[in-house]
Structures are given as structure tokens and as C-alpha cells.
């Protein structure tokens, strides 16, 4: 997999981890601050509901491009770079 694919996959895992951490923090909160913690957590979760599908779609496109490149073979630029080294 290319470095872009790995970067998007790592970022997707980061978003999912943040979502789980936010939910756990909201569930563990208590006392007078609970309503504020839940409100801020809900705002953060709404942002994650946009970021997770966005990066998931990007990852799918990058994986399809990667499969297509492997099916076609190396590009002229890659052949040139391997010939130089």
C-alpha cells in the first residue's frame, strides 16, 4: 500500500479512537459538569460523523487506485526511476 493509503487509514483509526474516547468520557462524566461535557462531546461527535465517512471514502478510492495500478503495471516514471537506481 502506498504512503497516502497508510496515512488515510491511520487517520481513520484516529477518528474512530477519538469517537470511542469521547463516548467513554461522556459516559464517565458526573456531577454538575456532566451537561457541559455531554454537550461538548456531542459537538465533537458531530464533527467525527463527517470526518469518518470522508476518510473512509478516500481510503476506498485510494485502494481502488492501488489495485488498478497493480493491474496495469508500473508507470513510465516508475520504470525510469528503477532504471536509474
Secondary structure, DSSP 8 states (H G I E B T S, - for coil): --HHHHHHHHHHHHHHHHHHHHHHHHHH--GGGHHHHHHHHHHHHHHHHHHHHHHHHHHHHHHHHHHHHHHH---HHHHHHHHH-
